[in-house]
Amino acid sequence: MTATMLHNIEPNELAKLIEEATRKITGPYNPERFATVLVPVDWVCKIHAISRNTAYRWIKQGILVPETDSSEDMKFRLSEVLTLDLKAIKRKRNKNLILNQTHE
């Protein structure tokens, strides 16, 4: 193992060094390698720290799309769960809430 002494390094340079070191250890992040893995709704909730009610609401809204049709045992493709952009979903929800409040 080698050591690197860091002095007066810019935050973006430090982030780049950390990313390179992490990539050497873990390899590139590739959620598509989980395309064949199906997970239950409980896993989706744990991964994204959301409630089951939120997950079911997102299913009704088409944000989460289950791979299986059974309502008791819905399964989701793990690669899609890992690439779900919660920030974009929340921004869109908040924008819709604001627009609905101003039109009332």
C-alpha positions in Angstrom: 0.0 0.0 0.0 1.3 3.4 -0.9 0.7 6.6 1.0 0.2 10.0 -0.5 0.8 13.2 1.4 -1.8 15.9 0.7 -1.0 19.6 1.2 -3.1 22.5 0.0 -5.3 20.4 -2.3 -8.4 21.8 -3.8 -11.7 20.1 -2.9 -12.3 19.0 -6.6 -8.8 17.6 -6.8 -9.4 15.6 -3.6 -12.7 14.3 -4.9 -11.0 13.2 -8.1 -8.3 11.4 -6.1 -10.9 9.6 -3.9 -12.9 8.6 -7.0 -9.7 7.1 -8.6 -8.8 5.3 -5.5 -12.3 3.9 -5.1 -12.4 2.8 -8.7 -9.1 0.9 -8.2 -10.7 -1.0 -5.3 -14.2 -1.6 -6.5 -14.1 -1.2 -10.3 -16.5 1.1 -12.2 -20.0 1.5 -10.9 -22.3 -0.4 -13.2 -25.9 -0.9 -12.0 -26.7 -2.7 -15.3 -24.9 -5.8 -13.9 -28.1 -6.2 -11.7 -30.5 -6.2 -14.7 -31.5 -9.8 -14.1 -32.0 -9.4 -10.3 -35.6 -8.9 -9.1 -36.2 -7.4 -5.6 -39.4 -7.0 -3.5 -40.9 -3.6 -2.7 -39.4 -3.8 0.8 -35.9 -3.6 -0.7 -36.9 -0.6 -2.8 -38.1 1.1 0.4 -34.9 0.3 2.3 -32.5 1.3 -0.6 -34.2 4.7 -1.0 -35.4 5.2 2.6 -39.0 5.6 1.6 -42.2 4.3 3.2 -44.3 1.5 1.7 -47.1 4.1 1.2 -44.7 6.2 -0.9 -43.6 3.2 -2.9 -47.2 2.2 -3.6 -48.1 5.8 -4.5 -45.1 5.9 -7.0 -46.3 2.6 -8.5 -49.8 4.1 -9.1 -48.1 7.2 -10.6 -45.9 5.1 -12.9 -42.7 6.2 -11.3 -41.9 2.7 -10.1 -42.8 0.0 -12.6 -42.9 -3.6 -11.2 -41.7 -6.5 -13.4 -44.3 -8.8 -12.0 -48.1 -8.4 -12.0 -48.9 -9.9 -8.7 -50.0 -7.2 -6.3 -49.1 -9.2 -3.3 -45.6 -10.1 -4.5 -44.4 -7.3 -6.8 -40.8 -7.5 -7.9 -38.6 -4.7 -9.3 -35.5 -4.8 -11.5 -32.6 -3.9 -9.2 -30.7 -2.1 -11.9 -33.7 0.3 -12.3 -34.1 0.7 -8.6 -30.4 1.7 -8.2 -30.6 4.3 -11.0 -33.9 5.9 -9.8 -33.3 9.6 -9.4 -35.1 10.5 -6.2 -34.0 14.1 -6.3 -35.7 14.6 -9.7 -38.8 12.8 -8.5 -39.0 15.1 -5.4 -38.3 18.2 -7.4 -41.1 17.3 -9.8 -43.5 16.6 -6.9 -42.7 19.8 -5.2 -43.1 21.8 -8.4 -46.5 20.2 -9.0 -47.5 21.0 -5.4 -46.6 24.6 -5.8 -48.4 24.9 -9.1 -51.5 23.3 -7.7 -51.5 25.7 -4.7 -51.2 28.8 -6.9 -54.1 27.7 -9.2 -56.5 27.3 -6.3 
